Amino acid sequence: MATVLLAGTVVTGAGVAVVGATVEVFDRDTTTPVRSTFTGGTDASGDWNFTYAPGANSRRVDVRVTNGASISFLKYDDQIQVSSVETANLRIINPAFTFEYDIVPAAITAARQLNLPLITATRTLVANNTALADNESIIFGTGADASILYDGTNLVVNPQLVGTGVFDLAAGILELNNAARWDTGLAVVAAAYSVGRDADGTNQLHLNVPTGATFELSVNDVQVAVLSATAAAVSPTSSNLTLYQGTEDGAILGLASSDVAHGRTRWAATDVYAQFQGLDETSLGGGLTIRAIADASATTGRAAEIHGISVGENTTKTTAARGVVEVRSEKADGGTGTAELAANGNLFAVRASVTKFVVDQEGDLFAGNATVTVLDALDDAALLRSYSHALARHGAKGLIQSDWDRFVQTNEAKLVDVGILGAPLSEGGLWNLTQHTRVLTGAAWQAVEDIMSVVQAVLPLLTPEQQMQLTPRIQQRLLALA
């Protein structure tokens, strides 16, 4: 326990120093016993001073000064009123006399004034490691504009006690060791750079930049991607934009619209009209499936369209030819590159439940051979010729008719009926190459039958030498009929 420091000066009413006055210390409100006496009385200047080591329960003392018949007291309970107090140190002791605070200023190098703020209730003086009570604020600003307080649960910083100020981190880095969380939010300011919850009832977290600004993603301060009001772009310094789905299966990307309700939830949510995913739905082997799903409002029967727009065209008809829309098929070369498919490898296929059409490495076309009506009852050659007549009637040039054209009785309606045309040419009817090929096959066989019938009819009229001049194929057929 520190000792009590006692010191003073005794003077007469005229201000003359009193020498030899007795100075004694007593416990508060007592005159016995004497706890301590200043040895020798006051000095030539009237000064006295000593230290007093009180007992554990006696830190409150009175001082008695005796100069002959004159006695005066300095009482512990005295209260004084002065206009100014000058002190080098200020000591405060707790009521139990167990601890004391020494208020010691730092080295004073210039005159200064410490202003105490206006308080409107009992407040706590804050120093290092001082704990304010719950809901007690530290107030900032001439007009008490901002505050910091602890509400019993959260530290609350309010820069808008008065006005519309903001919390402005003028420099340095704001470092968080946990997540940033938004409460009720505020309306987004269109011209501000901000991240926050919008208070419009939509429960949205907004990332906002003003008109003309962009969002940038960077790695090591190198731009990777940019999002603007009109586009999302991968930086040219980055090789690609990659979406990674880890071990998840199914679609990695979907496009949806509230205008779509297709009901094909076996594949996707009913408002998803396009999907990108790996092959075989599991993505195990890579590859890509692009799936487009239309609803009943797509009355044209379409679900997907590839639309290429070029500034020109390529008219080359060689292996160097190019097209506005191209499909390229290759295989891995065993290293890091690609190679042509082997002979007969299928480059392109069209499927429904089964494959309907194939283009192979040699450019050969293979079409599904569905069951169709056999056209042997019709004159297949005449059908083919009527197709040429129909084309000529719609502007095709180069048709040279002969007497045999008079026997072509079929018309364009018949071509539609047998499936060579999808519709009349005047309605934009398309040519059915597959059916045309079947009719060509039938016409060739009918020609063989016609020739063999003529040969059979004239064979008895031919000499053996003339019969030997018939082609080997005709001779073989005749032998087969013998």
TORDO-726523 format. One record per residue (C-alpha): residue in one letter; x, y, z. Coordinates in steps of 0.2 Angstrom, whole numbers, plus 5000, padded with zeros to 4 digits. Each point is the difference from the previous one (the first is absolute). Layout:
<pts>
<pt resn="A" px="X" py="Y" pz="Z"/>
...
</pts>
This chain:
<pts>
<pt resn="M" px="5000" py="5000" pz="5000"/>
<pt resn="A" px="5007" py="5017" pz="4995"/>
<pt resn="T" px="5003" py="5013" pz="5014"/>
<pt resn="V" px="4990" py="5016" pz="5001"/>
<pt resn="L" px="5010" py="5015" pz="4994"/>
<pt resn="L" px="4996" py="5015" pz="5012"/>
<pt resn="A" px="5007" py="5018" pz="4997"/>
<pt resn="G" px="4995" py="5018" pz="5003"/>
<pt resn="T" px="5005" py="5018" pz="5006"/>
<pt resn="V" px="4996" py="5009" pz="5015"/>
<pt resn="V" px="4999" py="5019" pz="4999"/>
<pt resn="T" px="4992" py="5014" pz="5010"/>
<pt resn="G" px="4986" py="5011" pz="4995"/>
<pt resn="A" px="5013" py="5012" pz="4993"/>
<pt resn="G" px="5008" py="4986" pz="4990"/>
<pt resn="V" px="5015" py="4998" pz="5011"/>
<pt resn="A" px="5007" py="4983" pz="5002"/>
<pt resn="V" px="4997" py="4991" pz="5017"/>
<pt resn="V" px="5015" py="4991" pz="5006"/>
<pt resn="G" px="4999" py="4986" pz="5012"/>
<pt resn="A" px="4982" py="4996" pz="4999"/>
<pt resn="T" px="4995" py="4983" pz="5005"/>
<pt resn="V" px="4992" py="4989" pz="4986"/>
<pt resn="E" px="4991" py="4984" pz="5005"/>
<pt resn="V" px="4990" py="4986" pz="4991"/>
<pt resn="F" px="4984" py="4992" pz="5007"/>
<pt resn="D" px="4988" py="4987" pz="4994"/>
<pt resn="R" px="4985" py="5009" pz="4992"/>
<pt resn="D" px="4989" py="5009" pz="5013"/>
<pt resn="T" px="5011" py="4996" pz="5015"/>
<pt resn="T" px="5013" py="5009" pz="5010"/>
<pt resn="T" px="5009" py="4985" pz="5008"/>
<pt resn="P" px="5010" py="4990" pz="4998"/>
<pt resn="V" px="5013" py="5010" pz="4990"/>
<pt resn="R" px="5004" py="4990" pz="4984"/>
<pt resn="S" px="5015" py="5011" pz="4995"/>
<pt resn="T" px="5009" py="5016" pz="5005"/>
<pt resn="F" px="5011" py="5011" pz="4988"/>
<pt resn="T" px="5016" py="5000" pz="5009"/>
<pt resn="G" px="5007" py="5017" pz="5006"/>
<pt resn="G" px="4985" py="5010" pz="4995"/>
<pt resn="T" px="4998" py="5011" pz="4984"/>
<pt resn="D" px="5016" py="5006" pz="4993"/>
<pt resn="A" px="5006" py="5018" pz="4996"/>
<pt resn="S" px="4988" py="5001" pz="4985"/>
<pt resn="G" px="4986" py="4993" pz="5010"/>
<pt resn="D" px="5000" py="4984" pz="4991"/>
<pt resn="W" px="4997" py="4983" pz="5006"/>
<pt resn="N" px="4999" py="4983" pz="4991"/>
<pt resn="F" px="5001" py="4982" pz="5004"/>
<pt resn="T" px="4994" py="4983" pz="4995"/>
<pt resn="Y" px="4988" py="4990" pz="5010"/>
<pt resn="A" px="4998" py="4981" pz="4999"/>
<pt resn="P" px="4982" py="4997" pz="5006"/>
<pt resn="G" px="4992" py="4984" pz="5006"/>
<pt resn="A" px="4990" py="4989" pz="4989"/>
<pt resn="N" px="4984" py="5008" pz="5005"/>
<pt resn="S" px="5006" py="5018" pz="5002"/>
<pt resn="R" px="5003" py="5010" pz="4984"/>
<pt resn="R" px="4989" py="5014" pz="5005"/>
<pt resn="V" px="5009" py="5012" pz="5011"/>
<pt resn="D" px="4999" py="5018" pz="5007"/>
<pt resn="V" px="5015" py="5012" pz="5003"/>
<pt resn="R" px="5001" py="5011" pz="5015"/>
<pt resn="V" px="5012" py="5016" pz="5000"/>
<pt resn="T" px="5004" py="5007" pz="5017"/>
<pt resn="N" px="5009" py="5017" pz="5002"/>
<pt resn="G" px="4999" py="5005" pz="5018"/>
<pt resn="A" px="4982" py="5003" pz="5005"/>
<pt resn="S" px="4995" py="4999" pz="4981"/>
<pt resn="I" px="4993" py="4984" pz="4994"/>
<pt resn="S" px="4994" py="4996" pz="4982"/>
<pt resn="F" px="4995" py="4984" pz="4992"/>
<pt resn="L" px="5001" py="4994" pz="4982"/>
<pt resn="K" px="4985" py="4988" pz="5000"/>
<pt resn="Y" px="4998" py="4985" pz="4989"/>
<pt resn="D" px="4981" py="5005" pz="4998"/>
<pt resn="D" px="5004" py="5017" pz="4994"/>
<pt resn="Q" px="4993" py="5006" pz="4984"/>
<pt resn="I" px="5008" py="5014" pz="4991"/>
<pt resn="Q" px="4995" py="5011" pz="4985"/>
<pt resn="V" px="5013" py="5008" pz="4989"/>
<pt resn="S" px="5001" py="5006" pz="4982"/>
<pt resn="S" px="5015" py="4991" pz="4996"/>
<pt resn="V" px="5010" py="4985" pz="5006"/>
<pt resn="E" px="5018" py="4997" pz="4995"/>
<pt resn="T" px="5008" py="4983" pz="5004"/>
<pt resn="A" px="5014" py="4989" pz="4993"/>
<pt resn="N" px="4991" py="4984" pz="5005"/>
<pt resn="L" px="4982" py="4995" pz="5005"/>
<pt resn="R" px="4997" py="4985" pz="5011"/>
<pt resn="I" px="4983" py="4992" pz="5002"/>
<pt resn="I" px="4998" py="4986" pz="5013"/>
<pt resn="N" px="4986" py="4987" pz="5001"/>
<pt resn="P" px="4988" py="5001" pz="5015"/>
<pt resn="A" px="5008" py="4984" pz="5007"/>
<pt resn="F" px="5017" py="5007" pz="5000"/>
<pt resn="T" px="5007" py="4985" pz="4990"/>
<pt resn="F" px="5004" py="5008" pz="4983"/>
<pt resn="E" px="5004" py="5017" pz="4994"/>
<pt resn="Y" px="5001" py="5009" pz="4983"/>
<pt resn="D" px="5014" py="5012" pz="4996"/>
<pt resn="I" px="4996" py="5011" pz="4986"/>
<pt resn="V" px="5017" py="5006" pz="4993"/>
<pt resn="P" px="5001" py="5010" pz="4984"/>
<pt resn="A" px="5013" py="4997" pz="4987"/>
<pt resn="A" px="5014" py="5012" pz="4997"/>
<pt resn="I" px="4992" py="5017" pz="4997"/>
<pt resn="T" px="5008" py="5009" pz="4986"/>
<pt resn="A" px="4987" py="5014" pz="4996"/>
<pt resn="A" px="4985" py="5008" pz="5008"/>
<pt resn="R" px="4984" py="4991" pz="4995"/>
<pt resn="Q" px="4982" py="4999" pz="5005"/>
<pt resn="L" px="4990" py="4984" pz="5003"/>
<pt resn="N" px="4981" py="5003" pz="4997"/>
<pt resn="L" px="4988" py="4989" pz="5008"/>
<pt resn="P" px="4985" py="4996" pz="4990"/>
<pt resn="L" px="4982" py="5004" pz="5005"/>
<pt resn="I" px="4992" py="4985" pz="5008"/>
<pt resn="T" px="4981" py="4998" pz="5003"/>
<pt resn="A" px="5001" py="4985" pz="5011"/>
<pt resn="T" px="5012" py="4990" pz="5011"/>
<pt resn="R" px="5015" py="4995" pz="4989"/>
<pt resn="T" px="5016" py="4990" pz="5001"/>
<pt resn="L" px="5017" py="5008" pz="4997"/>
<pt resn="V" px="5008" py="4989" pz="4987"/>
<pt resn="A" px="5019" py="4995" pz="5001"/>
<pt resn="N" px="5010" py="4985" pz="4994"/>
<pt resn="N" px="4990" py="4984" pz="5002"/>
<pt resn="T" px="4985" py="5009" pz="5008"/>
<pt resn="A" px="4984" py="4990" pz="4999"/>
<pt resn="L" px="4985" py="5011" pz="4996"/>
<pt resn="A" px="4983" py="4993" pz="5006"/>
<pt resn="D" px="4988" py="4993" pz="4987"/>
<pt resn="N" px="4992" py="5013" pz="4989"/>
<pt resn="E" px="5012" py="5014" pz="5006"/>
<pt resn="S" px="5007" py="5009" pz="4984"/>
<pt resn="I" px="5015" py="5009" pz="4995"/>
<pt resn="I" px="4993" py="5015" pz="4991"/>
<pt resn="F" px="5009" py="5009" pz="4986"/>
<pt resn="G" px="4998" py="5016" pz="4991"/>
<pt resn="T" px="4995" py="5018" pz="5005"/>
<pt resn="G" px="4982" py="4996" pz="4998"/>
<pt resn="A" px="5001" py="4983" pz="5008"/>
<pt resn="D" px="5000" py="4993" pz="4982"/>
<pt resn="A" px="5006" py="4982" pz="5002"/>
<pt resn="S" px="5002" py="4987" pz="5014"/>
<pt resn="I" px="5008" py="4983" pz="5005"/>
<pt resn="L" px="4992" py="4989" pz="5013"/>
<pt resn="Y" px="4998" py="4982" pz="5005"/>
<pt resn="D" px="4981" py="4996" pz="5002"/>
<pt resn="G" px="5003" py="4984" pz="5010"/>
<pt resn="T" px="5002" py="4989" pz="4985"/>
<pt resn="N" px="5008" py="5010" pz="4986"/>
<pt resn="L" px="5012" py="5014" pz="4997"/>
<pt resn="V" px="4990" py="5014" pz="4992"/>
<pt resn="V" px="5008" py="5013" pz="4989"/>
<pt resn="N" px="4987" py="5014" pz="4995"/>
<pt resn="P" px="5007" py="5014" pz="4989"/>
<pt resn="Q" px="4982" py="5007" pz="4998"/>
<pt resn="L" px="4995" py="5006" pz="5017"/>
<pt resn="V" px="4998" py="5016" pz="4991"/>
<pt resn="G" px="5000" py="5002" pz="4981"/>
<pt resn="T" px="5004" py="4987" pz="4987"/>
<pt resn="G" px="5019" py="4997" pz="5003"/>
<pt resn="V" px="5009" py="4984" pz="4996"/>
<pt resn="F" px="5014" py="4990" pz="5008"/>
<pt resn="D" px="5015" py="5005" pz="4990"/>
<pt resn="L" px="5015" py="4990" pz="5001"/>
<pt resn="A" px="5012" py="5013" pz="4993"/>
<pt resn="A" px="5015" py="4989" pz="4998"/>
<pt resn="G" px="5007" py="4983" pz="5003"/>
<pt resn="I" px="4992" py="4983" pz="4999"/>
<pt resn="L" px="4984" py="4994" pz="5009"/>
<pt resn="E" px="5004" py="4982" pz="5005"/>
<pt resn="L" px="4986" py="4988" pz="5005"/>
<pt resn="N" px="5003" py="4983" pz="5009"/>
<pt resn="N" px="4982" py="4995" pz="4997"/>
<pt resn="A" px="4985" py="5003" pz="4988"/>
<pt resn="A" px="4992" py="5017" pz="4996"/>
<pt resn="R" px="4982" py="4999" pz="5004"/>
<pt resn="W" px="4986" py="5012" pz="4995"/>
<pt resn="D" px="4984" py="5004" pz="5010"/>
<pt resn="T" px="4985" py="5009" pz="4994"/>
<pt resn="G" px="5010" py="5009" pz="4987"/>
<pt resn="L" px="4998" py="5017" pz="4991"/>
<pt resn="A" px="4994" py="5005" pz="4983"/>
<pt resn="V" px="5014" py="4999" pz="4987"/>
<pt resn="V" px="5007" py="5016" pz="4994"/>
<pt resn="A" px="5001" py="4999" pz="4982"/>
<pt resn="A" px="5016" py="5011" pz="4998"/>
<pt resn="A" px="5009" py="4992" pz="5014"/>
<pt resn="Y" px="5013" py="4985" pz="5000"/>
<pt resn="S" px="4992" py="4989" pz="5013"/>
<pt resn="V" px="4997" py="4983" pz="5007"/>
<pt resn="G" px="4985" py="4997" pz="5011"/>
<pt resn="R" px="4982" py="4993" pz="5002"/>
<pt resn="D" px="4987" py="5010" pz="4992"/>
<pt resn="A" px="4986" py="5006" pz="5011"/>
<pt resn="D" px="4986" py="4998" pz="4987"/>
<pt resn="G" px="4993" py="4984" pz="5006"/>
<pt resn="T" px="5008" py="4989" pz="4987"/>
<pt resn="N" px="5013" py="4992" pz="5011"/>
<pt resn="Q" px="5014" py="5003" pz="4988"/>
<pt resn="L" px="5019" py="5004" pz="5003"/>
<pt resn="H" px="5005" py="5013" pz="4988"/>
<pt resn="L" px="5017" py="5003" pz="4993"/>
<pt resn="N" px="4998" py="5017" pz="4991"/>
<pt resn="V" px="5011" py="5012" pz="4990"/>
<pt resn="P" px="4995" py="5016" pz="4991"/>
<pt resn="T" px="4995" py="5001" pz="4982"/>
<pt resn="G" px="5016" py="4998" pz="4989"/>
<pt resn="A" px="5009" py="4991" pz="5014"/>
<pt resn="T" px="5004" py="4981" pz="4999"/>
<pt resn="F" px="5003" py="4985" pz="5012"/>
<pt resn="E" px="5017" py="4993" pz="4998"/>
<pt resn="L" px="5007" py="4983" pz="5006"/>
<pt resn="S" px="5019" py="4999" pz="5001"/>
<pt resn="V" px="5013" py="4988" pz="5006"/>
<pt resn="N" px="5017" py="5008" pz="5006"/>
<pt resn="D" px="4993" py="5017" pz="4994"/>
<pt resn="V" px="4998" py="4993" pz="4982"/>
<pt resn="Q" px="4982" py="5001" pz="4993"/>
<pt resn="V" px="4992" py="4984" pz="4997"/>
<pt resn="A" px="4982" py="5004" pz="4997"/>
<pt resn="V" px="4989" py="5016" pz="4998"/>
<pt resn="L" px="4981" py="5002" pz="5003"/>
<pt resn="S" px="4992" py="5016" pz="4992"/>
<pt resn="A" px="4982" py="5005" pz="4998"/>
<pt resn="T" px="5000" py="4992" pz="4983"/>
<pt resn="A" px="5012" py="4985" pz="5000"/>
<pt resn="A" px="5011" py="4988" pz="5010"/>
<pt resn="A" px="5017" py="4998" pz="4993"/>
<pt resn="V" px="5015" py="4989" pz="5003"/>
<pt resn="S" px="5016" py="5010" pz="4999"/>
<pt resn="P" px="5011" py="4997" pz="4985"/>
<pt resn="T" px="5014" py="4997" pz="5012"/>
<pt resn="S" px="4991" py="4985" pz="5007"/>
<pt resn="S" px="4998" py="4984" pz="4989"/>
<pt resn="N" px="4982" py="4996" pz="5004"/>
<pt resn="L" px="4985" py="5001" pz="5012"/>
<pt resn="T" px="4999" py="4983" pz="5008"/>
<pt resn="L" px="4985" py="4994" pz="5011"/>
<pt resn="Y" px="5005" py="4986" pz="5011"/>
<pt resn="Q" px="4987" py="4988" pz="5008"/>
<pt resn="G" px="5012" py="4988" pz="5009"/>
<pt resn="T" px="4992" py="4983" pz="5002"/>
<pt resn="E" px="4982" py="5006" pz="4997"/>
<pt resn="D" px="4991" py="4992" pz="4986"/>
<pt resn="G" px="4986" py="5008" pz="4989"/>
<pt resn="A" px="5000" py="5017" pz="4992"/>
<pt resn="I" px="5014" py="5012" pz="5003"/>
<pt resn="L" px="4991" py="5015" pz="4993"/>
<pt resn="G" px="4981" py="5003" pz="4997"/>
<pt resn="L" px="4991" py="5015" pz="4992"/>
<pt resn="A" px="4982" py="5004" pz="5007"/>
<pt resn="S" px="4986" py="5011" pz="4997"/>
<pt resn="S" px="4984" py="5004" pz="5009"/>
<pt resn="D" px="4991" py="5000" pz="4983"/>
<pt resn="V" px="5004" py="4981" pz="4998"/>
<pt resn="A" px="4990" py="4985" pz="5008"/>
<pt resn="H" px="5004" py="4985" pz="4990"/>
<pt resn="G" px="4997" py="4986" pz="5013"/>
<pt resn="R" px="5014" py="4989" pz="4995"/>
<pt resn="T" px="5007" py="4999" pz="5017"/>
<pt resn="R" px="5008" py="4983" pz="4996"/>
<pt resn="W" px="5014" py="5011" pz="4993"/>
<pt resn="A" px="4998" py="5017" pz="5008"/>
<pt resn="A" px="4990" py="5012" pz="5011"/>
<pt resn="T" px="4985" py="5005" pz="4990"/>
<pt resn="D" px="5006" py="5018" pz="4997"/>
<pt resn="V" px="5017" py="4994" pz="4993"/>
<pt resn="Y" px="5001" py="5001" pz="4981"/>
<pt resn="A" px="5018" py="4995" pz="4997"/>
<pt resn="Q" px="5013" py="4990" pz="5009"/>
<pt resn="F" px="5019" py="4996" pz="4998"/>
<pt resn="Q" px="5006" py="4984" pz="5008"/>
<pt resn="G" px="5012" py="4985" pz="4997"/>
<pt resn="L" px="4995" py="4985" pz="4989"/>
<pt resn="D" px="4990" py="4986" pz="5008"/>
<pt resn="E" px="4993" py="5012" pz="5014"/>
<pt resn="T" px="5014" py="4994" pz="5012"/>
<pt resn="S" px="5014" py="5011" pz="4992"/>
<pt resn="L" px="5012" py="4985" pz="5003"/>
<pt resn="G" px="5008" py="5000" pz="4983"/>
<pt resn="G" px="4999" py="5018" pz="4996"/>
<pt resn="G" px="4993" py="5006" pz="4984"/>
<pt resn="L" px="4985" py="5012" pz="4998"/>
<pt resn="T" px="4981" py="4998" pz="4999"/>
<pt resn="I" px="4991" py="5016" pz="4995"/>
<pt resn="R" px="4981" py="4998" pz="5004"/>
<pt resn="A" px="4987" py="5012" pz="4995"/>
<pt resn="I" px="4982" py="4998" pz="5006"/>
<pt resn="A" px="4985" py="5010" pz="4993"/>
<pt resn="D" px="4982" py="5001" pz="5007"/>
<pt resn="A" px="4983" py="4999" pz="4992"/>
<pt resn="S" px="5001" py="5018" pz="4994"/>
<pt resn="A" px="5014" py="4995" pz="4988"/>
<pt resn="T" px="4987" py="4996" pz="4987"/>
<pt resn="T" px="5013" py="4999" pz="4985"/>
<pt resn="G" px="5006" py="4983" pz="5007"/>
<pt resn="R" px="5018" py="5007" pz="5003"/>
<pt resn="A" px="5010" py="4998" pz="5016"/>
<pt resn="A" px="5018" py="5005" pz="4995"/>
<pt resn="E" px="5007" py="5010" pz="4986"/>
<pt resn="I" px="5018" py="5003" pz="4994"/>
<pt resn="H" px="5001" py="5017" pz="4991"/>
<pt resn="G" px="5016" py="5005" pz="4992"/>
<pt resn="I" px="5002" py="5018" pz="4993"/>
<pt resn="S" px="5015" py="5003" pz="4988"/>
<pt resn="V" px="5005" py="5016" pz="4991"/>
<pt resn="G" px="5003" py="4989" pz="4984"/>
<pt resn="E" px="4999" py="4983" pz="4993"/>
<pt resn="N" px="5012" py="4986" pz="4994"/>
<pt resn="T" px="4995" py="4992" pz="4984"/>
<pt resn="T" px="5014" py="4988" pz="4998"/>
<pt resn="K" px="4995" py="4982" pz="4997"/>
<pt resn="T" px="5016" py="4991" pz="5004"/>
<pt resn="T" px="5007" py="4992" pz="5017"/>
<pt resn="A" px="5005" py="5018" pz="5004"/>
<pt resn="A" px="4982" py="5006" pz="5000"/>
<pt resn="R" px="4994" py="5010" pz="5015"/>
<pt resn="G" px="4982" py="5004" pz="5006"/>
<pt resn="V" px="4991" py="5013" pz="5011"/>
<pt resn="V" px="4996" py="4986" pz="5012"/>
<pt resn="E" px="5012" py="4985" pz="5002"/>
<pt resn="V" px="5001" py="4984" pz="5010"/>
<pt resn="R" px="5017" py="4993" pz="5003"/>
<pt resn="S" px="5003" py="4982" pz="5005"/>
<pt resn="E" px="5018" py="4994" pz="5005"/>
<pt resn="K" px="5007" py="4987" pz="5012"/>
<pt resn="A" px="5015" py="5001" pz="5013"/>
<pt resn="D" px="5016" py="4996" pz="4991"/>
<pt resn="G" px="5008" py="4992" pz="5016"/>
<pt resn="G" px="5009" py="5015" pz="5005"/>
<pt resn="T" px="4993" py="5018" pz="5003"/>
<pt resn="G" px="4993" py="5003" pz="4983"/>
<pt resn="T" px="4987" py="4993" pz="4988"/>
<pt resn="A" px="4999" py="4989" pz="4985"/>
<pt resn="E" px="4988" py="4995" pz="4986"/>
<pt resn="L" px="4989" py="4986" pz="5003"/>
<pt resn="A" px="5004" py="4983" pz="4993"/>
<pt resn="A" px="4992" py="4993" pz="4984"/>
<pt resn="N" px="4981" py="4998" pz="5002"/>
<pt resn="G" px="5000" py="5010" pz="5016"/>
<pt resn="N" px="4984" py="5009" pz="5003"/>
<pt resn="L" px="5002" py="5019" pz="5000"/>
<pt resn="F" px="4982" py="5005" pz="5003"/>
<pt resn="A" px="4984" py="4992" pz="5005"/>
<pt resn="V" px="4982" py="5005" pz="5002"/>
<pt resn="R" px="4990" py="4991" pz="5013"/>
<pt resn="A" px="4983" py="4998" pz="5008"/>
<pt resn="S" px="4998" py="4984" pz="5010"/>
<pt resn="V" px="5011" py="4992" pz="4987"/>
<pt resn="T" px="5012" py="5007" pz="4987"/>
<pt resn="K" px="4992" py="5007" pz="4984"/>
<pt resn="F" px="5014" py="5007" pz="4990"/>
<pt resn="V" px="5019" py="4998" pz="5000"/>
<pt resn="V" px="5014" py="5009" pz="4990"/>
<pt resn="D" px="5017" py="4990" pz="5001"/>
<pt resn="Q" px="5018" py="5004" pz="4998"/>
<pt resn="E" px="4999" py="4998" pz="4981"/>
<pt resn="G" px="4985" py="5011" pz="4998"/>
<pt resn="D" px="4988" py="4986" pz="4997"/>
<pt resn="L" px="4982" py="5003" pz="5006"/>
<pt resn="F" px="4990" py="4987" pz="5009"/>
<pt resn="A" px="4982" py="5002" pz="5003"/>
<pt resn="G" px="4987" py="4990" pz="5010"/>
<pt resn="N" px="4991" py="4987" pz="4989"/>
<pt resn="A" px="4983" py="5002" pz="5007"/>
<pt resn="T" px="4986" py="4989" pz="4993"/>
<pt resn="V" px="4992" py="5009" pz="4986"/>
<pt resn="T" px="4987" py="4996" pz="4986"/>
<pt resn="V" px="5008" py="4990" pz="4986"/>
<pt resn="L" px="4997" py="5010" pz="4983"/>
<pt resn="D" px="5002" py="4986" pz="4988"/>
<pt resn="A" px="4982" py="5003" pz="4994"/>
<pt resn="L" px="5005" py="5017" pz="4994"/>
<pt resn="D" px="5011" py="5004" pz="4985"/>
<pt resn="D" px="5015" py="5006" pz="5010"/>
<pt resn="A" px="5009" py="5007" pz="4985"/>
<pt resn="A" px="4984" py="5011" pz="4997"/>
<pt resn="L" px="5000" py="5005" pz="5018"/>
<pt resn="L" px="5018" py="5006" pz="4998"/>
<pt resn="R" px="4996" py="5009" pz="4984"/>
<pt resn="S" px="4985" py="5008" pz="5007"/>
<pt resn="Y" px="5011" py="5008" pz="5014"/>
<pt resn="S" px="5010" py="5007" pz="4986"/>
<pt resn="H" px="4984" py="5007" pz="4992"/>
<pt resn="A" px="4995" py="5008" pz="5017"/>
<pt resn="L" px="5017" py="5008" pz="5002"/>
<pt resn="A" px="4999" py="5007" pz="4982"/>
<pt resn="R" px="4983" py="5007" pz="5003"/>
<pt resn="H" px="5007" py="5010" pz="5015"/>
<pt resn="G" px="5015" py="5007" pz="4990"/>
<pt resn="A" px="5013" py="4987" pz="4999"/>
<pt resn="K" px="5009" py="5000" pz="4983"/>
<pt resn="G" px="5007" py="4987" pz="4989"/>
<pt resn="L" px="4986" py="4988" pz="4998"/>
<pt resn="I" px="4999" py="4993" pz="4982"/>
<pt resn="Q" px="4984" py="4990" pz="4997"/>
<pt resn="S" px="4998" py="4986" pz="4988"/>
<pt resn="D" px="4986" py="4990" pz="4993"/>
<pt resn="W" px="5001" py="4988" pz="5015"/>
<pt resn="D" px="4995" py="5015" pz="5011"/>
<pt resn="R" px="4982" py="4998" pz="4994"/>
<pt resn="F" px="4999" py="4984" pz="5010"/>
<pt resn="V" px="5004" py="5009" pz="5017"/>
<pt resn="Q" px="4983" py="5000" pz="5008"/>
<pt resn="T" px="5005" py="5003" pz="5018"/>
<pt resn="N" px="4999" py="5018" pz="5007"/>
<pt resn="E" px="5007" py="5010" pz="5014"/>
<pt resn="A" px="4986" py="4994" pz="5012"/>
<pt resn="K" px="5005" py="4982" pz="4997"/>
<pt resn="L" px="5018" py="5005" pz="5005"/>
<pt resn="V" px="4994" py="5007" pz="5016"/>
<pt resn="D" px="4989" py="4984" pz="5003"/>
<pt resn="V" px="5015" py="4988" pz="4997"/>
<pt resn="G" px="5011" py="5011" pz="5011"/>
<pt resn="I" px="5013" py="5007" pz="4987"/>
<pt resn="L" px="4994" py="5017" pz="5004"/>
<pt resn="G" px="4995" py="5006" pz="5018"/>
<pt resn="A" px="4987" py="5012" pz="4993"/>
<pt resn="P" px="4997" py="5008" pz="4983"/>
<pt resn="L" px="5014" py="5011" pz="4994"/>
<pt resn="S" px="4990" py="5015" pz="5000"/>
<pt resn="E" px="4998" py="4998" pz="5019"/>
<pt resn="G" px="5019" py="4998" pz="5002"/>
<pt resn="G" px="4999" py="4981" pz="5000"/>
<pt resn="L" px="5017" py="4991" pz="5003"/>
<pt resn="W" px="5008" py="4986" pz="4990"/>
<pt resn="N" px="5000" py="4984" pz="5009"/>
<pt resn="L" px="5017" py="4993" pz="4995"/>
<pt resn="T" px="4998" py="4983" pz="5009"/>
<pt resn="Q" px="4983" py="4997" pz="4991"/>
<pt resn="H" px="5007" py="5006" pz="4984"/>
<pt resn="T" px="5014" py="4987" pz="5002"/>
<pt resn="R" px="4988" py="4986" pz="5003"/>
<pt resn="V" px="4990" py="5005" pz="4984"/>
<pt resn="L" px="5017" py="5000" pz="4990"/>
<pt resn="T" px="5003" py="4983" pz="5006"/>
<pt resn="G" px="4982" py="4994" pz="4995"/>
<pt resn="A" px="5002" py="5009" pz="4983"/>
<pt resn="A" px="5017" py="4991" pz="4997"/>
<pt resn="W" px="4992" py="4983" pz="5003"/>
<pt resn="Q" px="4985" py="5004" pz="4990"/>
<pt resn="A" px="5012" py="5005" pz="4985"/>
<pt resn="V" px="5008" py="4983" pz="5003"/>
<pt resn="E" px="4984" py="4991" pz="4999"/>
<pt resn="D" px="4995" py="5010" pz="4984"/>
<pt resn="I" px="5016" py="4995" pz="4991"/>
<pt resn="M" px="4999" py="4982" pz="5005"/>
<pt resn="S" px="4982" py="4999" pz="4994"/>
<pt resn="V" px="5006" py="5007" pz="4983"/>
<pt resn="V" px="5014" py="4988" pz="4999"/>
<pt resn="Q" px="4989" py="4985" pz="5004"/>
<pt resn="A" px="4988" py="5006" pz="4986"/>
<pt resn="V" px="5013" py="5002" pz="4987"/>
<pt resn="L" px="5012" py="4985" pz="5005"/>
<pt resn="P" px="4992" py="4987" pz="4989"/>
<pt resn="L" px="5003" py="5012" pz="4985"/>
<pt resn="L" px="5018" py="5001" pz="5003"/>
<pt resn="T" px="5013" py="4989" pz="4993"/>
<pt resn="P" px="5012" py="4991" pz="5012"/>
<pt resn="E" px="5014" py="5012" pz="4995"/>
<pt resn="Q" px="4988" py="5015" pz="5004"/>
<pt resn="Q" px="4996" py="4992" pz="5016"/>
<pt resn="M" px="5018" py="4998" pz="5005"/>
<pt resn="Q" px="5002" py="5019" pz="4997"/>
<pt resn="L" px="4988" py="5003" pz="5015"/>
<pt resn="T" px="5008" py="5007" pz="5016"/>
<pt resn="P" px="5006" py="4987" pz="5012"/>
<pt resn="R" px="4988" py="5007" pz="5013"/>
<pt resn="I" px="4985" py="4997" pz="4988"/>
<pt resn="Q" px="5006" py="4983" pz="4996"/>
<pt resn="Q" px="5002" py="4995" pz="5018"/>
<pt resn="R" px="4982" py="5006" pz="5003"/>
<pt resn="L" px="4993" py="4990" pz="4985"/>
<pt resn="L" px="5009" py="4985" pz="5007"/>
<pt resn="A" px="4992" py="5002" pz="5017"/>
<pt resn="L" px="4983" py="5000" pz="4992"/>
<pt resn="A" px="5003" py="4985" pz="4989"/>
</pts>
